[in-house]
Amino acid sequence: MTSIPNPVLQLYRLRSLNVSGNRISSLSPLICNLSKLRELDLSNNELTELPRGLFHLNRLQQLILADNQLTEIPFFIHELHNLQDLDLDGNKITYVYNDLGSLAELRRLKLRRNNLIEVHSL
């Protein structure tokens, strides 16, 4: 599977979605339709960027993006106010900026197996 099928993106009451281990290279902006989503596992795919709509999922508590091709932590990550668990292991991230400091509910941050050069104070 290279993308999340549109019928899945119409499951408005969905609270957990696991599409790990596919070949997903991009996400539809319609991901924002899943407004009740609390857990999203996109690990082991081929994502290089994330759509702006993903950051409208304000109930999201767990976001797993491990083992993709991300080179940066998305600027809009600070909009996920309820995020508690952020897994970015195994990407190509080089910098961590202050954006994460505004995630007041964040309890677990995973950044293993990246190309970190610099971590700014959080």
Residue pairs with C-beta under 8 A, 6 or more apart in sequence:
1 19
1 22
1 23
1 24
2 22
2 23
2 24
2 25
3 24
3 25
3 26
3 27
3 28
4 17
4 19
4 24
4 27
4 28
4 31
6 28
6 30
8 14
8 17
9 28
9 30
9 31
9 33
9 34
10 33
11 34
12 33
12 34
12 35
12 36
13 36
14 34
14 36
14 37
15 36
15 37
15 38
15 39
16 37
16 38
16 39
16 40
17 34
17 37
17 39
17 40
17 41
18 39
18 41
19 41
19 42
19 45
20 41
20 42
20 43
20 44
20 45
20 64
21 43
21 44
21 45
22 44
22 45
23 45
23 46
24 42
24 45
24 46
24 47
25 45
25 46
25 47
25 48
26 47
26 48
26 49
26 51
27 42
27 47
27 50
27 51
27 53
27 54
28 51
28 53
29 51
29 52
29 53
30 53
31 51
31 53
31 54
31 57
32 53
32 54
32 56
32 57
34 40
34 57
35 56
35 57
35 58
35 59
36 59
37 57
37 59
37 60
38 59
38 60
38 61
38 62
39 60
39 61
39 62
40 57
40 60
40 62
40 63
40 64
41 62
41 64
42 63
42 64
42 65
42 68
43 64
43 65
43 66
43 67
43 68
43 87
44 66
44 67
44 68
45 67
45 68
46 68
46 69
47 65
47 68
47 69
47 70
48 68
48 69
48 70
48 71
49 70
49 74
50 65
50 70
50 74
52 76
54 74
54 76
55 74
55 76
55 77
55 79
55 80
56 79
57 80
58 79
58 80
58 81
58 82
59 82
60 80
60 82
60 83
61 82
61 83
61 84
61 85
61 105
62 83
62 84
62 85
63 80
63 83
63 85
63 86
63 87
64 85
64 87
65 86
65 87
65 88
65 91
66 87
66 88
66 89
66 90
66 91
66 110
67 89
67 90
67 91
68 90
68 91
69 91
69 92
70 88
70 91
70 92
70 93
71 91
71 92
71 93
71 94
72 93
72 94
72 95
73 88
73 93
73 95
73 96
73 97
73 99
73 100
75 99
77 83
77 86
77 99
77 100
77 103
78 99
78 100
78 102
78 103
80 103
81 103
81 104
81 105
82 105
83 103
83 105
83 106
84 105
84 106
84 107
84 108
85 106
85 107
85 108
86 100
86 103
86 106
86 108
86 109
86 110
87 108
87 110
88 109
88 110
88 111
88 114
89 110
89 111
89 112
89 113
89 114
90 112
90 113
90 114
91 113
91 114
92 114
92 115
93 111
93 114
93 115
93 116
94 114
94 115
94 116
94 117
94 118
95 116
95 117
95 118
95 119
95 120
96 111
96 116
96 118
96 119
96 120
96 122
97 120
98 120
98 121
98 122
100 106
100 109
100 122
101 121
101 122
